[in-house]
Amino acid sequence: MRKKLFALFLLILVLTTSVTVTAFAQTPLTTEGFKLYVKVKSDFDKFEACVLRFNLFTSEDEWLSNQIYEVAEPGIIEIDFPIGTYEVGKEFKLVATTGLEEYDYYGKRYALNEECIIGTYAYRDEKGELIICNSGYIETTPVTATKKYIKEKHVNDIAVWSDTPYLIWVSKANFTVNVFYRDNGRWNLTNEFPCSIGAPSTPTVTGQFRYHQYQEKWQYSGYYVGPIMRFYGGYALHSTLVNNNGTDRDGRVGKMISHGCVRLRPDDINWLATTIPLGTKVYITQK
């Protein structure tokens, strides 16, 4: 009788344990929130602050969260997406929208506005503890750093020389005046300004020239441009058109509108005229 009761007890215990384990196994494992780790890299000694923006969607394209992060220095940053509770194993779509041209996710490159699928999962470590991975890790170089690197590499690779520690590079295609400073034999980009250039019928010259004359202004009927930084014949860097009372007559930049000179906003040309010494190389390219 005792043996029968003991056997019955064991049977009940096994059945109860089985039901409990099955119920536990069928209970979905959940977590909440999603964290993005971003390794921000830079190829320069001086890092320019930038802003990164990411959007997170479900795999069914439902928008979940938008996060903006101001990056002050290279290193690993953490971006939290507060998205509530969900089952482990769920996949998300990450989309970068600002601040970079591309990023690396475990060896694969993703461009700006391209969708990257990041999954969540769980595992047990060597101690048997359950680890939930509800995060992603990417690496990127901010777009400000990338463009700076390209510009510096260009002028250093072709070994542009200037008789002063400064170099001015005017990129006509980008409507940009780039200013470099030589440090230990290497050109470093220190400033850049938007500009307008010559109209198609009166194009700005290309080549390498020398800033050889400073003039306060060129006066016209009712308006003026100035200061003037002449570098080749009648070609110069100068301000946009300013009325005699100091207001803008034509303050446009990023246009092909001049008679061949390079126009900059008044504050920008004032900085150049104050900072750049006579004798500085003015390098002008089509691209």
SEMIMAR-57196 format. One line per field, with one value per atom (N, C-alpha, C): z, x, y; atom name; residue in three letters. Coordinates in steps of 0.2 Angstrom, whole numbers, plus 5000, padded with zeros to 4 digits. Atoms other than C-alpha are relative to their C-alpha. Layout:
BEGIN
z: (Z;...) .
x: (X;...) .
y: (Y;...) .
a: (CA;...) .
r: (Ala;...) .
This chain:
BEGIN
z: (5000;5000;5000;5000;5004;4994;5007;4988;4995;5005;4978;5001;4999;4987;4998;5001;4985;4992;5007;4966;4998;5002;4965;5001;4999;4973;4995;5005;4961;4993;5007;4946;5001;4999;4953;5000;5000;4956;4993;5007;4938;4996;5004;4930;5002;4998;4941;4997;5003;4936;4993;5007;4918;4998;5001;4918;5001;4998;4927;4995;5005;4915;4993;5006;4900;5000;4999;4906;5000;5000;4909;4993;5007;4892;4995;5004;4884;5001;4998;4893;4996;5004;4881;5004;4997;4886;4998;5002;4886;5003;4998;4888;4998;5002;4886;4998;5002;4878;4995;5004;4865;5000;4999;4866;4994;5005;4852;5002;4998;4855;4993;5006;4842;5002;4999;4841;4995;5004;4834;4999;5002;4825;4997;5004;4818;4998;5002;4808;5001;4999;4815;5007;4993;4830;5003;4997;4832;4997;5002;4832;5000;5001;4826;5003;4997;4836;4994;5005;4826;5003;4997;4828;4996;5003;4824;5002;4999;4822;4997;5002;4821;5001;4999;4818;5001;4999;4824;4998;5002;4816;5002;5000;4818;4994;5006;4805;4995;5004;4799;4998;5002;4796;5004;4995;4811;5004;4997;4817;5008;4992;4836;5003;4996;4841;4995;5004;4834;5006;4995;4844;4997;5002;4842;5005;4995;4850;4997;5002;4850;5002;4998;4849;5001;4998;4857;4999;5001;4855;4998;5002;4848;5006;4995;4858;4999;5001;4861;5004;4997;4865;5000;4999;4871;4998;5002;4863;5002;4997;4872;4996;5004;4862;5005;4995;4875;4996;5004;4866;5003;4996;4880;4999;4999;4882;4993;5006;4868;5001;5000;4865;4998;5002;4864;4994;5007;4846;4995;5004;4839;4996;5004;4825;4999;5001;4822;4994;5006;4807;5003;4998;4811;4994;5006;4799;5003;4998;4801;4995;5005;4794;5000;4999;4800;5003;4997;4803;4997;5003;4793;4993;5007;4776;5000;4999;4781;5007;4993;4796;4999;5000;4799;5005;4995;4807;4999;5000;4810;4993;5006;4794;4993;5006;4782;5001;5000;4777;4998;5002;4777;4999;5002;4769;5004;4997;4776;4997;5002;4775;4998;5002;4772;5006;4994;4783;5002;4997;4794;5005;4996;4802;5006;4994;4820;5005;4996;4830;5007;4992;4849;5001;4998;4857;5007;4993;4873;5000;5000;4878;5008;4993;4894;5000;4999;4899;5003;4998;4905;5007;4993;4923;5000;5001;4916;5001;4999;4919;4993;5006;4906;4998;5003;4895;4995;5005;4885;4996;5004;4871;4996;5004;4866;4998;5002;4859;4993;5006;4843;5001;5000;4840;4993;5007;4825;5001;5000;4820;4994;5005;4810;5001;5000;4806;4998;5002;4806;4994;5006;4790;5000;4999;4796;4999;5000;4799;4993;5006;4783;4994;5005;4772;5002;4998;4782;4998;5002;4779;4992;5008;4760;4998;5002;4759;5002;4998;4769;4996;5003;4760;4993;5007;4743;4999;5001;4746;5003;4998;4755;4995;5005;4742;4994;5006;4728;5002;4997;4739;4998;5002;4736;5005;4996;4742;5001;4998;4750;5003;4996;4755;5007;4993;4771;5003;4996;4784;4998;5002;4776;4992;5007;4760;4999;5002;4752;4994;5006;4741;4999;5003;4731;4996;5004;4725;4997;5003;4712;5000;5000;4711;5006;4993;4730;5002;4998;4730;5008;4994;4745;5000;4999;4751;5006;4994;4762;5002;4997;4773;5004;4997;4778;5004;4996;4791;5000;5000;4789;5007;4993;4805;4999;5000;4805;4992;5007;4786;4997;5002;4784;5000;5000;4779;5004;4995;4792;4998;5002;4787;5007;4994;4799;5000;5001;4791;4993;5006;4777;4999;5000;4770;4993;5007;4756;4996;5005;4741;4994;5007;4724;4996;5005;4708;4994;5006;4691;4996;5005;4679;4995;5005;4665;4994;5005;4653;5002;4997;4665;5006;4995;4674;5004;4995;4689;4997;5003;4683;5005;4996;4689;5000;5000;4694;5007;4994;4707;5000;5001;4711;5007;4994;4724;5002;4998;4735;5001;5001;4731;5002;4999;4735;5004;4996;4748;4999;5001;4745;5005;4995;4757;4997;5004;4744;4993;5007;4726;5000;4999;4726;4993;5006;4713;5002;4999;4711;5005;4995;4727;5004;4996;4733;4999;5000;4736;5001;4998;4738;5004;4996;4751;5007;5002;4758;4994;5006;4742;5001;5000;4741;4993;5007;4724;4999;5001;4717;4993;5007;4698;4996;5004;4687;5004;4997;4691;5004;4996;4700;5007;4992;4719;5004;4995;4734;5003;4996;4741;5002;4997;4749;4995;5004;4742;4999;5001;4736;5006;4994;4750;4998;5001;4749;5004;4996;4755;5007;4993;4771;5004;4997;4775;5000;5001;4770;4994;5006;4758;4994;5006;4740;4996;5002;4734;5004;4995;4748;4998;5002;4738;5000;5001;4740;4997;5003;4732;4993;5006;4715;4995;5005;4698;4997;5001;4697;4999;5000;4698;4993;5006;4684;5000;5000;4689;5007;4993;4707;5004;4995;4722;5005;4995;4733;5007;4993;4752;5004;4996;4765;5004;4997;4773;5007;4994;4790;4998;5002;4781;4997;5003;4770;5005;4994;4785;5004;4996;4794;4995;5004;4779;4999;5001;4776;5006;4994;4794;5002;4998;4796;4995;5005;4779;4998;5002;4775;4993;5007;4758;4999;5002;4748;5001;4999;4753;4993;5006;4739;5000;5002;4731;4995;5004;4724;4998;5002;4713;4995;5004;4706;4997;5003;4695;5005;4996;4707;5007) .
x: (5004;5000;5004;4995;5014;5003;4996;5023;4995;5005;5007;4999;5000;5005;5006;4994;5023;5000;5000;5021;4996;5005;5006;5002;4997;5015;5005;4995;5029;4997;5004;5017;4997;5003;5008;5006;4994;5025;5002;4997;5031;4995;5005;5015;4999;5001;5014;5006;4994;5032;5000;5001;5029;4996;5004;5015;5003;4997;5024;5006;4995;5039;4998;5003;5028;4997;5003;5019;5005;4994;5036;5003;4997;5042;4996;5005;5027;4999;5000;5028;5005;4996;5035;5005;4994;5052;4999;5001;5049;5006;4996;5060;4997;5002;5058;5006;4995;5067;5005;4995;5081;5006;4994;5099;5004;4995;5110;5007;4993;5129;5003;4997;5138;5007;4993;5157;5001;4998;5161;5007;4993;5177;5002;4998;5188;5007;4994;5203;5005;4996;5209;5001;4998;5217;4994;5005;5203;4993;5007;5185;4995;5005;5171;4993;5006;5155;4995;5005;5140;4994;5006;5123;4998;5002;5117;4993;5007;5099;4998;5002;5091;4993;5007;5074;4999;5001;5068;4993;5006;5054;4999;5001;5046;5002;4999;5049;4995;5006;5032;4999;5000;5037;4996;5003;5028;5005;4995;5038;4999;5000;5043;5003;4997;5055;5005;4995;5066;5005;4995;5082;5006;4994;5095;5005;4994;5112;5005;4995;5124;5007;4993;5142;5005;4994;5156;5007;4994;5170;5000;5000;5175;4999;5001;5171;4993;5006;5156;4995;5006;5139;4995;5006;5123;4994;5006;5107;4994;5005;5091;4993;5006;5075;4994;5005;5060;4994;5005;5049;4995;5005;5039;5003;4999;5038;4999;5001;5040;5003;4997;5045;5007;4993;5063;5000;5000;5067;4997;5003;5058;5006;4996;5067;4998;5001;5069;5003;4997;5073;5003;4997;5086;5002;4999;5087;5004;4996;5101;4998;5003;5094;5005;4996;5107;5007;4993;5126;5005;4995;5134;4998;5001;5136;4999;5001;5137;5002;4997;5140;5001;4998;5146;4996;5003;5135;5002;4997;5145;5003;4997;5155;4996;5004;5141;4999;5000;5140;4992;5007;5123;5001;4999;5121;4994;5005;5111;4993;5007;5092;4999;5001;5095;4998;5003;5086;5005;4995;5097;4995;5004;5088;5005;4996;5094;4995;5004;5087;5002;4999;5085;5000;4999;5089;5002;4998;5093;5005;4996;5106;5002;4997;5114;5007;4993;5131;5004;4996;5145;4997;5002;5137;4993;5007;5120;4995;5004;5113;4997;5004;5100;5002;4998;5107;4995;5004;5095;5003;4997;5102;4995;5005;5090;5004;4996;5103;5004;4996;5114;5006;4993;5132;5002;4998;5137;5006;4994;5153;4999;5001;5153;5005;4997;5163;4996;5004;5153;5001;4999;5150;5005;4995;5159;5007;4993;5174;5002;4999;5173;5002;4999;5172;5007;4994;5186;5006;4995;5197;5001;4999;5194;5003;4997;5198;5007;4993;5214;5004;4996;5219;5002;4999;5217;5006;4994;5228;5006;4993;5241;5003;4997;5242;5003;4997;5245;5005;4994;5257;4999;5000;5250;5004;4996;5262;4998;5002;5259;5006;4994;5272;4998;5002;5262;4997;5003;5255;4993;5007;5238;5000;5002;5230;4993;5007;5214;4998;5002;5205;4993;5006;5190;4997;5003;5179;4994;5005;5168;4994;5006;5157;4996;5004;5153;4999;5002;5152;5003;4997;5164;5007;4993;5180;5002;4997;5191;5006;4994;5204;5004;4995;5219;5006;4994;5233;5005;4994;5250;5003;4998;5255;5005;4995;5271;5000;5000;5271;4994;5006;5253;4994;5005;5238;4994;5006;5223;4995;5006;5206;4998;5002;5202;4993;5006;5187;4997;5003;5175;4994;5005;5163;4996;5004;5149;5002;4998;5152;4996;5003;5145;5006;4995;5156;4998;5002;5156;4995;5006;5141;5003;4997;5143;5003;4997;5147;5006;4994;5160;5002;4998;5167;5006;4994;5179;5006;4995;5196;5002;4997;5204;5008;4993;5222;5003;4997;5234;5003;4999;5236;5003;4997;5243;4996;5003;5234;5005;4994;5244;4998;5002;5233;4994;5006;5221;4997;5004;5208;4994;5006;5195;4993;5006;5181;5000;5001;5175;4993;5006;5162;4996;5004;5148;4994;5005;5132;4995;5005;5122;5002;4998;5132;5007;4993;5149;5001;4997;5159;5006;4993;5173;4999;4993;5185;5001;4998;5194;5006;4994;5207;5002;4999;5214;5006;4995;5223;5002;4998;5224;4996;5003;5221;4994;5006;5204;4996;5003;5199;5001;4999;5196;4995;5005;5188;4997;5002;5176;4993;5007;5159;4995;5006;5142;4998;5001;5134;4996;5003;5130;4998;5002;5120;5004;4996;5128;4998;5002;5118;5001;4998;5125;4995;5004;5110;5002;4998;5111;4996;5003;5108;4999;5000;5112;5004;4996;5117;5001;5000;5116;5007;4994;5129;4997;5002;5129;4998;5002;5126;5005;4996;5134;4998;5003;5131;5005;4995;5147;5003;4996;5158;5006;4994;5171;5003;4997;5175;4996;5002;5172;4996;5004;5158;4999;5001;5157;4995;5004;5145;5005;4995;5152;5004;4996;5156;5006;4995;5165;5006;4994;5176;5004;4996;5180;5004;4995;5187;5006;4994;5197;5005;4995;5204;5004;4997;5208;5006;4996;5216;5006;4996;5224;5006;4995;5241;5001;4998;5247;5005;4995;5256;4997;5003;5244;4998;5002;5241;4992;5007;5223;4999;5001;5219;4993;5006;5204;4999;5001;5197;4992;5007;5181;4996;5004;5177;5001) .
y: (4994;5000;5006;4994;5012;5001;4999;5008;5003;4997;5012;5007;4993;5028;5004;4997;5033;5001;4999;5029;5005;4995;5039;5007;4993;5054;5002;4998;5053;5001;4999;5052;5008;4993;5068;5005;4995;5077;5001;4999;5073;5004;4996;5079;5007;4993;5095;5003;4997;5098;5001;5000;5095;5006;4994;5107;5006;4994;5120;5002;4998;5119;5002;4998;5119;5007;4993;5134;5005;4995;5143;5001;5000;5138;5004;4996;5145;5007;4993;5161;5004;4996;5174;5004;4996;5183;5007;4993;5201;5005;4995;5217;5006;4994;5235;5005;4995;5250;4997;5002;5249;5005;4995;5256;4999;5000;5261;5002;4998;5261;5002;4997;5272;5002;4999;5272;5006;4994;5290;5000;5000;5290;5007;4994;5305;4999;5000;5306;5006;4993;5323;5001;4998;5330;5004;4995;5343;4997;5003;5336;5005;4995;5347;4997;5002;5345;4999;5001;5338;4997;5003;5331;4994;5006;5313;4999;5001;5309;4993;5007;5291;4999;5002;5285;4992;5007;5268;4998;5002;5258;4992;5007;5241;4996;5004;5227;5001;4998;5232;5007;4993;5250;5005;4996;5257;5004;4996;5272;5000;5000;5271;5006;4995;5284;5004;4996;5298;5003;4998;5302;5004;4995;5317;5000;4999;5317;5004;4995;5331;4997;5003;5324;5005;4995;5334;4997;5003;5322;4993;5007;5305;4995;5005;5289;4997;5004;5278;5004;4997;5286;4995;5004;5278;5004;4997;5283;4995;5004;5277;5001;5000;5273;4998;5003;5272;4998;5003;5260;4995;5004;5251;4993;5007;5232;4996;5004;5219;4994;5007;5201;5000;5001;5196;4996;5003;5191;5005;4995;5206;5004;4997;5215;5007;4993;5234;5002;4997;5245;5007;4994;5258;5005;4996;5273;5007;4994;5287;5006;4994;5304;5006;4994;5317;4999;5000;5319;4995;5005;5305;4998;5002;5298;4993;5007;5280;4997;5003;5268;4993;5007;5251;4996;5005;5237;4993;5007;5221;4999;5002;5223;5002;4997;5230;5007;4992;5248;5002;4998;5257;5008;4993;5274;5004;4996;5289;4998;5002;5285;4993;5007;5267;4996;5004;5254;4995;5005;5243;4996;5004;5228;4997;5002;5225;4996;5005;5210;5000;5001;5207;4992;5007;5190;4999;5002;5181;4994;5005;5169;4999;5001;5161;5000;5000;5165;4994;5006;5153;4998;5001;5155;4998;5002;5150;5006;4994;5168;5002;4998;5174;5007;4993;5189;5002;4997;5199;5006;4995;5209;5004;4996;5223;5007;4994;5235;4998;5000;5238;5004;4997;5243;5002;4998;5254;5004;4996;5263;5005;4995;5280;5005;4994;5295;5006;4994;5311;5003;4998;5319;5007;4994;5335;4998;5003;5325;4998;5003;5316;5005;4995;5332;5004;4997;5340;4996;5004;5325;5000;5000;5325;5006;4994;5343;5001;5000;5342;4995;5004;5327;5002;4998;5335;5005;4994;5351;4997;5003;5340;4996;5005;5327;5003;4997;5339;5006;4996;5349;5008;4993;5367;5004;4996;5379;5008;4993;5397;5003;4996;5410;5002;4999;5412;4994;5006;5400;4999;5001;5402;4998;5002;5395;5001;5000;5399;4996;5004;5386;5002;4998;5392;4994;5005;5377;5003;4998;5383;4996;5004;5368;5000;5000;5369;5007;4993;5388;5001;5000;5387;5003;4997;5397;4996;5004;5385;5004;4997;5392;4995;5004;5382;5003;4997;5385;4994;5005;5376;4999;5001;5367;4994;5005;5356;4997;5002;5356;4997;5003;5350;5005;4996;5360;4997;5002;5360;5005;4996;5366;5004;4997;5380;5004;4996;5389;4999;5001;5388;5005;4995;5401;4999;5001;5400;5006;4995;5411;5000;5000;5416;5001;5000;5415;5004;4997;5422;4997;5003;5420;4996;5004;5408;5004;4995;5423;5003;4997;5430;4996;5005;5415;5002;4999;5415;4996;5004;5410;4994;5005;5394;5000;5000;5391;5002;4998;5396;5007;4993;5414;5003;4997;5426;5006;4994;5438;5006;4995;5454;5007;4993;5469;5000;4999;5475;5007;4993;5489;5000;5000;5495;4999;5002;5495;5003;4997;5498;5003;4996;5511;5000;4999;5511;5004;4995;5521;4997;5002;5519;4994;5006;5503;4999;5002;5496;4993;5006;5480;5001;4999;5478;4997;4999;5475;4995;5003;5469;4997;5004;5455;4998;5001;5456;4994;5006;5440;4999;5001;5441;5006;4995;5457;5003;4997;5463;4995;5005;5447;5001;4999;5448;4996;5002;5441;5006;4994;5454;4998;5001;5456;5000;4999;5454;5008;4993;5470;5003;4997;5482;5008;4994;5498;5005;4995;5514;5001;5000;5514;4994;5006;5497;4994;5006;5486;4996;5004;5472;5002;4999;5476;4993;5007;5458;4996;5004;5447;4992;5007;5431;4996;5004;5417;4993;5006;5400;5000;4998;5408;5001;4997;5411;5006;4994;5429;5006;4994;5440;5001;4999;5447;4996;5004;5435;5000;4999;5440;4994;5004;5429;5004;4996;5436;4996;5003;5432;5005;4995;5439;5005;4994;5455;4997;5003;5446;4996;5005;5432;5004;4996;5444;5004;4996;5455;4995;5004;5440;4998;5002;5435;5006;4995;5452;5002;4999;5454;4994;5005;5437;4998;5003;5432;5006;4995;5441;5000;5000;5447;4995;5006;5434;4993;5007;5420;4997;5003;5408;4999;5001;5408;4995;5006;5391;4999;5001;5390;4995;5006;5374;5000;5001;5370;4996;5004;5356;5002) .
a: (N;CA;C;N;CA;C;N;CA;C;N;CA;C;N;CA;C;N;CA;C;N;CA;C;N;CA;C;N;CA;C;N;CA;C;N;CA;C;N;CA;C;N;CA;C;N;CA;C;N;CA;C;N;CA;C;N;CA;C;N;CA;C;N;CA;C;N;CA;C;N;CA;C;N;CA;C;N;CA;C;N;CA;C;N;CA;C;N;CA;C;N;CA;C;N;CA;C;N;CA;C;N;CA;C;N;CA;C;N;CA;C;N;CA;C;N;CA;C;N;CA;C;N;CA;C;N;CA;C;N;CA;C;N;CA;C;N;CA;C;N;CA;C;N;CA;C;N;CA;C;N;CA;C;N;CA;C;N;CA;C;N;CA;C;N;CA;C;N;CA;C;N;CA;C;N;CA;C;N;CA;C;N;CA;C;N;CA;C;N;CA;C;N;CA;C;N;CA;C;N;CA;C;N;CA;C;N;CA;C;N;CA;C;N;CA;C;N;CA;C;N;CA;C;N;CA;C;N;CA;C;N;CA;C;N;CA;C;N;CA;C;N;CA;C;N;CA;C;N;CA;C;N;CA;C;N;CA;C;N;CA;C;N;CA;C;N;CA;C;N;CA;C;N;CA;C;N;CA;C;N;CA;C;N;CA;C;N;CA;C;N;CA;C;N;CA;C;N;CA;C;N;CA;C;N;CA;C;N;CA;C;N;CA;C;N;CA;C;N;CA;C;N;CA;C;N;CA;C;N;CA;C;N;CA;C;N;CA;C;N;CA;C;N;CA;C;N;CA;C;N;CA;C;N;CA;C;N;CA;C;N;CA;C;N;CA;C;N;CA;C;N;CA;C;N;CA;C;N;CA;C;N;CA;C;N;CA;C;N;CA;C;N;CA;C;N;CA;C;N;CA;C;N;CA;C;N;CA;C;N;CA;C;N;CA;C;N;CA;C;N;CA;C;N;CA;C;N;CA;C;N;CA;C;N;CA;C;N;CA;C;N;CA;C;N;CA;C;N;CA;C;N;CA;C;N;CA;C;N;CA;C;N;CA;C;N;CA;C;N;CA;C;N;CA;C;N;CA;C;N;CA;C;N;CA;C;N;CA;C;N;CA;C;N;CA;C;N;CA;C;N;CA;C;N;CA;C;N;CA;C;N;CA;C;N;CA;C;N;CA;C;N;CA;C;N;CA;C;N;CA;C;N;CA;C;N;CA;C;N;CA;C;N;CA;C;N;CA;C;N;CA;C;N;CA;C;N;CA;C;N;CA;C;N;CA;C;N;CA;C;N;CA;C;N;CA;C;N;CA;C;N;CA;C;N;CA;C;N;CA;C;N;CA;C;N;CA;C;N;CA;C;N;CA;C;N;CA;C;N;CA;C;N;CA;C;N;CA;C;N;CA;C;N;CA;C;N;CA;C;N;CA;C;N;CA;C;N;CA;C;N;CA;C;N;CA;C;N;CA;C;N;CA;C;N;CA;C;N;CA;C;N;CA;C;N;CA;C;N;CA;C;N;CA;C;N;CA;C;N;CA;C;N;CA;C;N;CA;C;N;CA;C;N;CA;C;N;CA;C;N;CA;C;N;CA;C;N;CA;C;N;CA;C;N;CA;C;N;CA;C;N;CA;C;N;CA;C;N;CA;C;N;CA;C;N;CA;C;N;CA;C;N;CA;C;N;CA;C;N;CA;C;N;CA;C;N;CA;C;N;CA;C;N;CA;C;N;CA;C;N;CA;C;N;CA;C;N;CA;C;N;CA;C;N;CA;C;N;CA;C;N;CA;C;N;CA;C;N;CA;C;N;CA;C;N;CA;C;N;CA;C;N;CA;C;N;CA;C;N;CA;C;N;CA;C;N;CA;C;N;CA;C;N;CA;C;N;CA;C;N;CA;C;N;CA;C;N;CA;C;N;CA;C;N;CA;C;N;CA;C;N;CA;C;N;CA;C;N;CA;C;N;CA;C;N;CA;C;N;CA;C;N;CA;C;N;CA;C;N;CA;C;N;CA;C;N;CA;C;N;CA;C;N;CA;C;N;CA;C;N;CA;C;N;CA;C;N;CA;C;N;CA;C;N;CA;C;N;CA;C;N;CA;C;N;CA;C;N;CA;C;N;CA;C;N;CA;C;N;CA;C;N;CA;C;N;CA;C;N;CA;C;N;CA;C;N;CA;C;N;CA;C;N;CA;C;N;CA;C;N;CA;C;N;CA;C;N;CA;C;N;CA;C;N;CA;C;N;CA;C;N;CA;C) .
r: (Met;Met;Met;Arg;Arg;Arg;Lys;Lys;Lys;Lys;Lys;Lys;Leu;Leu;Leu;Phe;Phe;Phe;Ala;Ala;Ala;Leu;Leu;Leu;Phe;Phe;Phe;Leu;Leu;Leu;Leu;Leu;Leu;Ile;Ile;Ile;Leu;Leu;Leu;Val;Val;Val;Leu;Leu;Leu;Thr;Thr;Thr;Thr;Thr;Thr;Ser;Ser;Ser;Val;Val;Val;Thr;Thr;Thr;Val;Val;Val;Thr;Thr;Thr;Ala;Ala;Ala;Phe;Phe;Phe;Ala;Ala;Ala;Gln;Gln;Gln;Thr;Thr;Thr;Pro;Pro;Pro;Leu;Leu;Leu;Thr;Thr;Thr;Thr;Thr;Thr;Glu;Glu;Glu;Gly;Gly;Gly;Phe;Phe;Phe;Lys;Lys;Lys;Leu;Leu;Leu;Tyr;Tyr;Tyr;Val;Val;Val;Lys;Lys;Lys;Val;Val;Val;Lys;Lys;Lys;Ser;Ser;Ser;Asp;Asp;Asp;Phe;Phe;Phe;Asp;Asp;Asp;Lys;Lys;Lys;Phe;Phe;Phe;Glu;Glu;Glu;Ala;Ala;Ala;Cys;Cys;Cys;Val;Val;Val;Leu;Leu;Leu;Arg;Arg;Arg;Phe;Phe;Phe;Asn;Asn;Asn;Leu;Leu;Leu;Phe;Phe;Phe;Thr;Thr;Thr;Ser;Ser;Ser;Glu;Glu;Glu;Asp;Asp;Asp;Glu;Glu;Glu;Trp;Trp;Trp;Leu;Leu;Leu;Ser;Ser;Ser;Asn;Asn;Asn;Gln;Gln;Gln;Ile;Ile;Ile;Tyr;Tyr;Tyr;Glu;Glu;Glu;Val;Val;Val;Ala;Ala;Ala;Glu;Glu;Glu;Pro;Pro;Pro;Gly;Gly;Gly;Ile;Ile;Ile;Ile;Ile;Ile;Glu;Glu;Glu;Ile;Ile;Ile;Asp;Asp;Asp;Phe;Phe;Phe;Pro;Pro;Pro;Ile;Ile;Ile;Gly;Gly;Gly;Thr;Thr;Thr;Tyr;Tyr;Tyr;Glu;Glu;Glu;Val;Val;Val;Gly;Gly;Gly;Lys;Lys;Lys;Glu;Glu;Glu;Phe;Phe;Phe;Lys;Lys;Lys;Leu;Leu;Leu;Val;Val;Val;Ala;Ala;Ala;Thr;Thr;Thr;Thr;Thr;Thr;Gly;Gly;Gly;Leu;Leu;Leu;Glu;Glu;Glu;Glu;Glu;Glu;Tyr;Tyr;Tyr;Asp;Asp;Asp;Tyr;Tyr;Tyr;Tyr;Tyr;Tyr;Gly;Gly;Gly;Lys;Lys;Lys;Arg;Arg;Arg;Tyr;Tyr;Tyr;Ala;Ala;Ala;Leu;Leu;Leu;Asn;Asn;Asn;Glu;Glu;Glu;Glu;Glu;Glu;Cys;Cys;Cys;Ile;Ile;Ile;Ile;Ile;Ile;Gly;Gly;Gly;Thr;Thr;Thr;Tyr;Tyr;Tyr;Ala;Ala;Ala;Tyr;Tyr;Tyr;Arg;Arg;Arg;Asp;Asp;Asp;Glu;Glu;Glu;Lys;Lys;Lys;Gly;Gly;Gly;Glu;Glu;Glu;Leu;Leu;Leu;Ile;Ile;Ile;Ile;Ile;Ile;Cys;Cys;Cys;Asn;Asn;Asn;Ser;Ser;Ser;Gly;Gly;Gly;Tyr;Tyr;Tyr;Ile;Ile;Ile;Glu;Glu;Glu;Thr;Thr;Thr;Thr;Thr;Thr;Pro;Pro;Pro;Val;Val;Val;Thr;Thr;Thr;Ala;Ala;Ala;Thr;Thr;Thr;Lys;Lys;Lys;Lys;Lys;Lys;Tyr;Tyr;Tyr;Ile;Ile;Ile;Lys;Lys;Lys;Glu;Glu;Glu;Lys;Lys;Lys;His;His;His;Val;Val;Val;Asn;Asn;Asn;Asp;Asp;Asp;Ile;Ile;Ile;Ala;Ala;Ala;Val;Val;Val;Trp;Trp;Trp;Ser;Ser;Ser;Asp;Asp;Asp;Thr;Thr;Thr;Pro;Pro;Pro;Tyr;Tyr;Tyr;Leu;Leu;Leu;Ile;Ile;Ile;Trp;Trp;Trp;Val;Val;Val;Ser;Ser;Ser;Lys;Lys;Lys;Ala;Ala;Ala;Asn;Asn;Asn;Phe;Phe;Phe;Thr;Thr;Thr;Val;Val;Val;Asn;Asn;Asn;Val;Val;Val;Phe;Phe;Phe;Tyr;Tyr;Tyr;Arg;Arg;Arg;Asp;Asp;Asp;Asn;Asn;Asn;Gly;Gly;Gly;Arg;Arg;Arg;Trp;Trp;Trp;Asn;Asn;Asn;Leu;Leu;Leu;Thr;Thr;Thr;Asn;Asn;Asn;Glu;Glu;Glu;Phe;Phe;Phe;Pro;Pro;Pro;Cys;Cys;Cys;Ser;Ser;Ser;Ile;Ile;Ile;Gly;Gly;Gly;Ala;Ala;Ala;Pro;Pro;Pro;Ser;Ser;Ser;Thr;Thr;Thr;Pro;Pro;Pro;Thr;Thr;Thr;Val;Val;Val;Thr;Thr;Thr;Gly;Gly;Gly;Gln;Gln;Gln;Phe;Phe;Phe;Arg;Arg;Arg;Tyr;Tyr;Tyr;His;His;His;Gln;Gln;Gln;Tyr;Tyr;Tyr;Gln;Gln;Gln;Glu;Glu;Glu;Lys;Lys;Lys;Trp;Trp;Trp;Gln;Gln;Gln;Tyr;Tyr;Tyr;Ser;Ser;Ser;Gly;Gly;Gly;Tyr;Tyr;Tyr;Tyr;Tyr;Tyr;Val;Val;Val;Gly;Gly;Gly;Pro;Pro;Pro;Ile;Ile;Ile;Met;Met;Met;Arg;Arg;Arg;Phe;Phe;Phe;Tyr;Tyr;Tyr;Gly;Gly;Gly;Gly;Gly;Gly;Tyr;Tyr;Tyr;Ala;Ala;Ala;Leu;Leu;Leu;His;His;His;Ser;Ser;Ser;Thr;Thr;Thr;Leu;Leu;Leu;Val;Val;Val;Asn;Asn;Asn;Asn;Asn;Asn;Asn;Asn;Asn;Gly;Gly;Gly;Thr;Thr;Thr;Asp;Asp;Asp;Arg;Arg;Arg;Asp;Asp;Asp;Gly;Gly;Gly;Arg;Arg;Arg;Val;Val;Val;Gly;Gly;Gly;Lys;Lys;Lys;Met;Met;Met;Ile;Ile;Ile;Ser;Ser;Ser;His;His;His;Gly;Gly;Gly;Cys;Cys;Cys;Val;Val;Val;Arg;Arg;Arg;Leu;Leu;Leu;Arg;Arg;Arg;Pro;Pro;Pro;Asp;Asp;Asp;Asp;Asp;Asp;Ile;Ile;Ile;Asn;Asn;Asn;Trp;Trp;Trp;Leu;Leu;Leu;Ala;Ala;Ala;Thr;Thr;Thr;Thr;Thr;Thr;Ile;Ile;Ile;Pro;Pro;Pro;Leu;Leu;Leu;Gly;Gly;Gly;Thr;Thr;Thr;Lys;Lys;Lys;Val;Val;Val;Tyr;Tyr;Tyr;Ile;Ile;Ile;Thr;Thr;Thr;Gln;Gln;Gln;Lys;Lys;Lys) .
